[in-house]
Amino acid sequence: MTIHFAAAEGNLRPRLSAAQARAAVSHAANDNRREFPLNLAPANSESEAILNAALRQFAAHGIGAAAHARAQAEHAFFAGERETYQWWLAVCRTLDRRMAVGLARSADQETAGNPRESA
């Protein structure tokens, strides 16, 4: 069996040229793009407040931040606090869009099943 030696690349020369690096960065991927198109509307104070709350939520709860926001939204929903529910749903959506879509879908089904809640 023949053994071939392949030396590691040195730090003196980067793997990509500057043009190749720019081209690679311009093709960055978003795994949610097809399901959830980007909202290119300019940021407003409410969206900035939601982003700030989502970042604080992530700082406090780490990887479980979206699940915690979902639990808060569910609690507010069942307590009849619609404004608080909408807030936590927005925070959850910022952290995990798929989880927020599922939460909104289940809340819609719950409301449809209980006509008193929708009034």
Contacts in CASP RR format, 6 or more apart in sequence:
PFRMAT RR
TARGET T0000
AUTHOR 0000-0000-0000
METHOD contacts of the structure
MODEL  1
MTIHFAAAEGNLRPRLSAAQARAAVSHAANDNRREFPLNLAPANSESEAI
LNAALRQFAAHGIGAAAHARAQAEHAFFAGERETYQWWLAVCRTLDRRMA
VGLARSADQETAGNPRESA
9 15 0 8 1.000
14 21 0 8 1.000
16 24 0 8 1.000
30 38 0 8 1.000
32 97 0 8 1.000
32 98 0 8 1.000
35 97 0 8 1.000
35 98 0 8 1.000
36 97 0 8 1.000
43 51 0 8 1.000
50 87 0 8 1.000
50 90 0 8 1.000
50 91 0 8 1.000
50 94 0 8 1.000
51 94 0 8 1.000
53 87 0 8 1.000
53 91 0 8 1.000
53 94 0 8 1.000
54 65 0 8 1.000
54 69 0 8 1.000
54 91 0 8 1.000
54 94 0 8 1.000
54 95 0 8 1.000
57 65 0 8 1.000
57 68 0 8 1.000
57 69 0 8 1.000
57 91 0 8 1.000
57 95 0 8 1.000
58 65 0 8 1.000
58 95 0 8 1.000
61 67 0 8 1.000
61 68 0 8 1.000
65 95 0 8 1.000
66 92 0 8 1.000
66 95 0 8 1.000
66 96 0 8 1.000
66 99 0 8 1.000
66 100 0 8 1.000
67 99 0 8 1.000
69 88 0 8 1.000
69 91 0 8 1.000
69 92 0 8 1.000
69 95 0 8 1.000
70 88 0 8 1.000
70 92 0 8 1.000
70 99 0 8 1.000
70 100 0 8 1.000
70 103 0 8 1.000
72 84 0 8 1.000
72 88 0 8 1.000
72 91 0 8 1.000
73 85 0 8 1.000
73 88 0 8 1.000
73 89 0 8 1.000
73 91 0 8 1.000
73 92 0 8 1.000
73 103 0 8 1.000
74 103 0 8 1.000
76 82 0 8 1.000
76 84 0 8 1.000
76 85 0 8 1.000
76 87 0 8 1.000
76 88 0 8 1.000
77 85 0 8 1.000
77 107 0 8 1.000
77 110 0 8 1.000
80 117 0 8 1.000
85 107 0 8 1.000
89 100 0 8 1.000
89 103 0 8 1.000
89 104 0 8 1.000
89 107 0 8 1.000
92 99 0 8 1.000
92 100 0 8 1.000
92 103 0 8 1.000
93 100 0 8 1.000
93 101 0 8 1.000
110 117 0 8 1.000
111 117 0 8 1.000
111 118 0 8 1.000
112 118 0 8 1.000
END
